[in-house]
Amino acid sequence: MPSDAGPPDPPLIEVRDLRRTYVMGAERVAALAGVSVSVLRGEFVAVMGPSGSGKSTFMNVLGCLDLPDSGSYRLEGEEVSRLGSDELAAIRNRRIGFVFQSFNLLPRLDAAANVALPMVYAGVDRATRLSRAAEALAQVGLAGRTHHRPSQLSGGQQQRVAIARALVNRPSLLLADEPTGALDSRTTAEIMGLFQQLNRQGITVVLVTHEPDVAAYAGRVLTFRDGHLTDDRRQQPLEAVA
């Protein structure tokens, strides 16, 4: 009997034969040398590798911050690797949330105003910005810190504000680049627990780290070396408490 089920959803991320070469003086460095991989919606993936392995370039391509020299990158089934700068900026603002090691919060703005910034750039009205910023802060456990400035928050709380900012436009993909690099081990466990909690809510997370202890919280680990994807393994994630 024919199935009533429709065609399967495309992978959230699908890259095929990605190549990116940088010219450094007289030397050409292949940061990505033909990488192919797919990530399904709802996965939690850690990206590992030594310095110069290509993991940061891979993350930059996924985040539409850099373009490959050749190959294909599809996000939610849409080919994005050949889009123009304005189209890429719109994708970054609406469909991808970014979390960085250094938090990148504006010191003169309180938590709510920092979280609301992506909505300002997206042209969202003020009332909606305030409502969604408060909702995002509550989602990361900071409902009582709405009007605190970064200097009044711990490092872990600042990173939670940064995660709330990444979530506020309800992106399809959350990209985190060494998000625990500036945190102590206890706070690292708390932040990784938060990422797991968000992932269980259906958010796709791709996280770059050089620390195996951090990668242990993901359900899948991609390992890069010399521009190649050398290992792709699934694992039972270490459970943390947010």
C-alpha positions, 0 to 999 in steps of 0.5 A, spaced: 500 500 500 502 506 498 504 510 504 500 517 506 507 520 509 509 526 505 517 526 503 522 527 509 524 533 511 530 535 508 536 536 513 537 543 516 544 543 514 547 540 508 554 541 505 557 538 499 564 538 497 565 545 501 572 548 499 575 554 502 582 556 501 586 562 504 592 565 501 597 567 506 603 570 503 606 565 498 602 560 501 595 557 500 592 554 505 586 549 504 581 551 510 576 546 507 578 541 503 572 537 500 567 537 506 561 533 506 556 532 512 548 533 513 545 535 520 538 534 521 533 538 525 534 537 532 541 535 533 546 537 538 553 537 534 560 538 537 565 540 532 572 539 534 579 539 531 586 542 533 588 550 531 588 550 523 584 544 522 578 548 519 573 547 524 572 555 525 572 556 517 566 551 517 562 554 523 563 561 519 560 558 512 554 555 516 553 562 519 553 565 513 559 569 515 564 566 510 563 563 503 566 557 500 570 557 494 566 551 491 561 546 493 554 547 496 551 549 502 543 548 503 540 551 510 533 548 510 533 546 503 535 553 500 542 554 497 545 559 501 552 559 498 551 563 492 547 569 495 549 576 496 551 580 502 544 583 503 540 576 503 546 573 507 545 578 512 537 577 513 539 569 514 544 571 519 539 575 523 532 571 522 535 564 521 541 563 525 543 565 532 550 566 534 553 565 541 561 567 542 566 566 547 566 573 549 559 574 550 559 581 546 554 585 550 554 592 550 556 595 557 551 601 557 545 596 556 541 592 561 540 585 559 533 586 556 536 591 551 542 587 549 537 581 548 532 586 544 538 588 539 537 583 533 530 585 533 531 592 532 535 590 526 530 586 524 525 592 524 520 589 530 516 594 534 518 596 541 512 593 544 514 586 541 521 587 542 520 588 550 515 582 550 520 577 546 526 579 550 523 578 557 520 571 554 528 569 552 531 571 558 526 567 562 527 561 557 535 562 560 533 562 567 534 570 568 527 572 569 529 576 575 535 580 571 532 584 566 534 590 568 541 588 570 547 591 566 553 586 564 557 589 570 552 587 575 552 579 572 557 574 573 560 570 567 555 565 567 549 570 567 552 574 561 553 568 557 546 566 558 544 573 556 548 572 550 544 565 549 537 569 550 539 574 545 541 568 540 534 565 541 530 572 541 529 572 533 527 564 534 532 562 529 532 555 526 540 554 528 544 556 534 551 556 533 556 557 539 563 558 538 567 556 544 561 558 548 564 556 555 572 558 554 571 564 559 568 560 564 570 556 570 568 548 570 562 549 574 559 554 570 561 551 564 556 545 566 551 549 567 551 553 560 552 546 557 546 544 561 542 550 558 544 548 551 541 541 552 535 544 555 534 548 549 536 542 544 530 538 548 525 543 546 527 542 539 533 547 537 538 545 533 545 546 536 552 546 533 558 548 537 565 549 536 570 547 542 577 544 543 575 541 549 573 533 549 569 535 556 565 540 553 564 535 546 561 530 551 555 534 552 553 533 545 550 527 541 554 527 535 561 529 534 565 532 528 572 532 528 576 536 523 584 535 521 587 539 515 581 541 512 578 534 512 572 531 516 576 525 519 571 523 524 563 523 525 560 519 531 554 519 535 555 518 542 550 518 549 551 525 551 553 527 558 547 529 562 548 536 565 543 540 570 541 547 567 
